[in-house]
Amino acid sequence: MNENLLNEIEREFKELRVLDEEGNVVNEVNFPKLSNKELIELMKRMVYAWALDKQSILLNRQGRLGFYAPIYGQEASMLGSQFALEKDDWILPGYRDIPQLLFHGVPLQNLFLWSRGHFKAGQFPEGVNALLPQIIIGAQIIQTAGIALGLKKKRQKAVAVGYTGDGGTSQGDFYEGMNFAGAFNTPAIFFVQNNQFAISTPFSKQTAAKTIAQKSVAAGIKGIRVDGMDVLTVYKATKDARNQAINNGGPTLIEALTYRYGPHSTSGDNPDLYRDSDEVEKTKSKDPLKRFRKFLNKKGLWSEKLEETIISNAKEDIKNAIKEIDKLPPQTIEDLQRHMYEKPINL
């Protein structure tokens, strides 16, 4: 192995950031062009997602939701990237990527129905360009490459964004999807939320590479590594990748460094068994909401009262959504057959 070449490549993928932990701007060049109204809207969405996360965990414990993957710590990577997209863009999510779908136009009821495994979950309103959250690890990367090729062939000024975690990059689909997108120069964005753990496997044990972003080199596409807990950096990186893609500049791999504070999912995972509590506390200074809140407070754009109102509104929306889906009849075996097979089978 040519270690000098490897080291040279790794040095090209330094972590980019706009805000430090105290909410100070440390990179004016990369500060995105956002109005005060848009900055406030970004924070509103992150607070809403935070509240949705808390309530979803409670609903799961009550037996009113099925599978759920907590998002605490990843609000900036999720909402910063989605905020940079347009209505015509496609989102191909993993199972944790509920907030992006919500703010891209998927009703809350559908997202709760997906957690319950109900077939009506996938009946999106007309014009909402997204697929249901993918349970198979990394499969959405292949789908992203395919939809992006379709957008190119139709000459649409839109992109396909595939979300996955660091664990998804260990799948063959990750390499196949990037290679395909690079070979056909499609408008694709591969967005990896590196939250440091694929369930209990730490990032250091998944790959000998120092970064995920450098894997873009082999596919011949652009790669970038950003502070995924800094919403402004995430937004800027995604916006730039989108502009590049719709102008025939090809795909981008974005590695957003973030941290999963909670368990991998509510299905029995205990993070205390595989990570140190001191490590978790050290990352709390980078908490996306605390960090952006400090920035907005310094500009006089945020208040505790506004935050409380958003949380209250989120709780009310959630209560109404659950009330509505509770009115639906439960999914039956016959429903499953009708939607899976052309002809009924005897079970």
BELLINQUI-V697209 format. One record per residue. N is the residue number from 0. RES is the residue in three letters. SS is DSSP state (H for helix, E for strand, L for the rest). PHI is phi in degrees with one decimal (999 if undefined). D_LAST is the distance of its C-alpha to the last C-alpha in whole Angstrom. Layout:
((N RES SS PHI D_LAST) (N RES SS PHI D_LAST))
This chain:
((0 MET L 999 56) (1 ASN L -83.8 58) (2 GLU H -65.5 59) (3 ASN H -62.8 61) (4 LEU H -66.3 59) (5 LEU H -61.2 56) (6 ASN H -63.1 58) (7 GLU H -64.3 59) (8 ILE H -64.3 56) (9 GLU H -62.8 55) (10 ARG H -68.3 58) (11 GLU L -73.9 57) (12 PHE L -112.6 54) (13 LYS L -79.7 56) (14 GLU E -71.6 54) (15 LEU E -96.3 55) (16 ARG L -151.4 56) (17 VAL L -107.4 57) (18 LEU E -108.5 58) (19 ASP L -87.7 59) (20 GLU L -65.0 57) (21 GLU L -96.1 60) (22 GLY L 79.5 59) (23 ASN L -91.7 62) (24 VAL E -77.2 62) (25 VAL L -112.5 63) (26 ASN L -145.9 62) (27 GLU H -62.1 63) (28 VAL H -61.0 63) (29 ASN H -94.1 59) (30 PHE L -67.0 59) (31 PRO L -72.7 57) (32 LYS L -82.1 58) (33 LEU L -127.5 57) (34 SER L -75.2 58) (35 ASN H -59.6 59) (36 LYS H -61.3 56) (37 GLU H -70.1 54) (38 LEU H -62.0 54) (39 ILE H -65.4 54) (40 GLU H -61.8 51) (41 LEU H -59.0 49) (42 MET H -65.9 50) (43 LYS H -57.3 49) (44 ARG H -66.8 45) (45 MET H -67.1 45) (46 VAL H -65.4 46) (47 TYR H -60.4 43) (48 ALA H -63.3 41) (49 TRP H -61.4 42) (50 ALA H -66.7 42) (51 LEU H -60.4 38) (52 ASP H -61.6 38) (53 LYS H -61.6 39) (54 GLN H -69.1 37) (55 SER H -65.8 34) (56 ILE H -63.6 34) (57 LEU H -63.4 35) (58 LEU H -64.1 32) (59 ASN H -63.0 30) (60 ARG H -65.9 32) (61 GLN L -82.6 31) (62 GLY L 80.9 27) (63 ARG L -97.1 28) (64 LEU L -130.2 27) (65 GLY L -91.4 24) (66 PHE L -60.0 26) (67 TYR L -148.4 29) (68 ALA L -112.7 32) (69 PRO L -59.5 35) (70 ILE L -114.0 38) (71 TYR L -52.0 41) (72 GLY L 106.1 44) (73 GLN L -114.2 42) (74 GLU H -60.0 43) (75 ALA H -68.8 46) (76 SER H -66.6 44) (77 MET H -74.5 41) (78 LEU H -81.4 43) (79 GLY H -64.9 46) (80 SER H -72.3 44) (81 GLN H -65.4 43) (82 PHE H -64.8 46) (83 ALA L -84.1 47) (84 LEU L -93.0 45) (85 GLU L -113.4 45) (86 LYS L -57.1 42) (87 ASP L -77.7 42) (88 ASP L -73.1 41) (89 TRP E -105.4 37) (90 ILE E -112.4 36) (91 LEU E -120.1 33) (92 PRO L -93.5 32) (93 GLY E -89.4 31) (94 TYR L -71.3 29) (95 ARG L -91.6 33) (96 ASP L -89.6 34) (97 ILE H -71.0 34) (98 PRO H -58.6 37) (99 GLN H -61.3 38) (100 LEU H -63.8 35) (101 LEU H -57.9 36) (102 PHE H -81.6 40) (103 HIS L -93.1 39) (104 GLY L 119.5 37) (105 VAL L -78.5 34) (106 PRO L -61.2 34) (107 LEU H -58.8 33) (108 GLN H -59.1 30) (109 ASN H -63.1 28) (110 LEU H -68.8 29) (111 PHE H -70.5 28) (112 LEU H -65.1 25) (113 TRP H -60.9 24) (114 SER H -62.2 25) (115 ARG H -84.4 22) (116 GLY L 77.3 20) (117 HIS L -89.1 20) (118 PHE H -64.8 19) (119 LYS H -71.8 23) (120 ALA H -58.4 24) (121 GLY H -85.5 25) (122 GLN L -88.1 26) (123 PHE L -75.3 30) (124 PRO L -62.0 33) (125 GLU L -58.5 35) (126 GLY L 92.3 37) (127 VAL L -90.1 35) (128 ASN L -91.8 35) (129 ALA E -163.1 33) (130 LEU L -108.3 29) (131 LEU L -64.3 27) (132 PRO L -55.6 28) (133 GLN E -89.2 27) (134 ILE L -84.0 25) (135 ILE L -68.2 25) (136 ILE L -63.1 29) (137 GLY L 84.2 31) (138 ALA H -63.6 29) (139 GLN H -68.4 31) (140 ILE H -68.0 34) (141 ILE H -64.3 33) (142 GLN H -62.0 32) (143 THR H -60.3 35) (144 ALA H -60.6 37) (145 GLY H -68.9 35) (146 ILE H -65.6 35) (147 ALA H -60.9 39) (148 LEU H -64.1 39) (149 GLY H -62.0 38) (150 LEU H -62.8 41) (151 LYS H -66.3 43) (152 LYS H -65.1 43) (153 LYS L -87.3 43) (154 ARG L 56.8 46) (155 GLN L -91.3 45) (156 LYS L -84.9 47) (157 ALA L -148.7 44) (158 VAL L -125.8 42) (159 ALA E -112.5 39) (160 VAL E -115.4 39) (161 GLY E -105.5 36) (162 TYR E -101.1 36) (163 THR E -151.4 35) (164 GLY E -101.9 37) (165 ASP H -61.2 39) (166 GLY H -64.9 36) (167 GLY H -64.8 34) (168 THR H -76.0 38) (169 SER H -90.0 37) (170 GLN L -92.4 34) (171 GLY H -61.3 34) (172 ASP H -58.0 33) (173 PHE H -62.1 36) (174 TYR H -71.5 39) (175 GLU H -63.2 37) (176 GLY H -63.8 37) (177 MET H -64.6 40) (178 ASN H -63.8 42) (179 PHE H -61.6 40) (180 ALA H -63.3 41) (181 GLY H -68.6 45) (182 ALA H -63.2 45) (183 PHE L -101.4 44) (184 ASN L 50.9 46) (185 THR L -91.2 44) (186 PRO L -80.2 44) (187 ALA E -118.2 42) (188 ILE E -125.8 42) (189 PHE E -101.3 40) (190 PHE E -106.6 41) (191 VAL E -104.2 40) (192 GLN E -91.9 41) (193 ASN E -82.0 42) (194 ASN L -92.7 42) (195 GLN L 81.8 43) (196 PHE E -142.0 40) (197 ALA E -97.7 36) (198 ILE L 55.7 35) (199 SER L -103.8 37) (200 THR E -89.4 38) (201 PRO E -69.8 42) (202 PHE H -55.7 43) (203 SER H -61.9 46) (204 LYS H -97.6 43) (205 GLN L -90.3 41) (206 THR L -154.8 44) (207 ALA L -81.3 47) (208 ALA L -68.0 48) (209 LYS L -74.0 50) (210 THR L -136.7 48) (211 ILE L -82.3 45) (212 ALA H -56.4 47) (213 GLN H -68.1 49) (214 LYS H -68.9 46) (215 SER H -66.2 47) (216 VAL H -59.0 50) (217 ALA H -65.0 48) (218 ALA H -88.8 46) (219 GLY L 72.0 49) (220 ILE L -122.4 48) (221 LYS E -72.7 50) (222 GLY E -131.9 49) (223 ILE E -146.3 50) (224 ARG E -118.5 50) (225 VAL E -128.6 50) (226 ASP E -72.4 51) (227 GLY L -75.6 47) (228 MET L -104.9 49) (229 ASP L -112.3 51) (230 VAL H -62.1 50) (231 LEU H -71.2 53) (232 THR H -65.4 53) (233 VAL H -61.7 49) (234 TYR H -58.7 50) (235 LYS H -60.6 52) (236 ALA H -63.0 50) (237 THR H -69.6 48) (238 LYS H -62.2 50) (239 ASP H -63.3 52) (240 ALA H -64.6 49) (241 ARG H -65.6 48) (242 ASN H -60.3 51) (243 GLN H -63.9 51) (244 ALA H -65.7 48) (245 ILE H -74.7 49) (246 ASN L -105.2 52) (247 ASN L 65.3 51) (248 GLY L -91.4 51) (249 GLY L 92.7 48) (250 PRO L -76.3 45) (251 THR E -136.9 46) (252 LEU E -102.4 45) (253 ILE E -111.3 45) (254 GLU E -103.3 45) (255 ALA E -103.4 46) (256 LEU E -77.9 47) (257 THR L -138.3 45) (258 TYR L -148.2 44) (259 ARG L -93.6 41) (260 TYR L -75.3 43) (261 GLY L -95.7 39) (262 PRO L -74.1 36) (263 HIS L -58.0 34) (264 SER L -155.5 31) (265 THR L -85.7 31) (266 SER L -93.1 28) (267 GLY L 92.9 31) (268 ASP L -75.1 33) (269 ASN L -123.9 37) (270 PRO H -65.6 39) (271 ASP H -64.2 42) (272 LEU H -80.0 41) (273 TYR L -131.4 41) (274 ARG L -144.7 44) (275 ASP L -84.6 48) (276 SER H -64.3 48) (277 ASP H -64.4 52) (278 GLU H -63.0 50) (279 VAL H -62.3 48) (280 GLU H -63.7 51) (281 LYS H -62.2 53) (282 THR H -83.3 51) (283 LYS H -62.9 51) (284 SER H -68.0 54) (285 LYS H -95.3 52) (286 ASP L -42.4 50) (287 PRO H -55.8 49) (288 LEU H -71.1 50) (289 LYS H -61.2 53) (290 ARG H -67.0 54) (291 PHE H -72.2 54) (292 ARG H -60.4 55) (293 LYS H -61.5 58) (294 PHE H -61.7 59) (295 LEU H -67.4 58) (296 ASN H -60.9 61) (297 LYS H -65.3 63) (298 LYS L -93.2 63) (299 GLY L 70.2 63) (300 LEU L -106.5 60) (301 TRP L -135.0 58) (302 SER L -149.7 58) (303 GLU H -64.2 56) (304 LYS H -63.6 56) (305 LEU H -62.2 54) (306 GLU H -63.7 52) (307 GLU H -63.5 51) (308 THR H -65.2 51) (309 ILE H -64.1 48) (310 ILE H -62.9 46) (311 SER H -63.4 46) (312 ASN H -64.6 45) (313 ALA H -62.4 42) (314 LYS H -61.8 41) (315 GLU H -68.0 41) (316 ASP H -60.2 39) (317 ILE H -65.7 37) (318 LYS H -60.0 37) (319 ASN H -68.2 37) (320 ALA H -65.4 34) (321 ILE H -63.5 32) (322 LYS H -61.2 33) (323 GLU H -68.6 31) (324 ILE H -75.0 28) (325 ASP H -66.7 28) (326 LYS L -77.6 28) (327 LEU L -73.0 25) (328 PRO L -66.9 21) (329 PRO L -59.9 19) (330 GLN L -70.9 16) (331 THR L -109.4 13) (332 ILE H -61.1 9) (333 GLU H -63.5 10) (334 ASP H -61.2 13) (335 LEU H -60.4 12) (336 GLN H -61.3 10) (337 ARG H -61.8 13) (338 HIS H -95.0 15) (339 MET H -100.8 13) (340 TYR L -122.3 13) (341 GLU L -68.0 15) (342 LYS L -123.8 13) (343 PRO L -59.3 9) (344 ILE L -119.6 6) (345 ASN L -88.1 4) (346 LEU L -99.6 0))
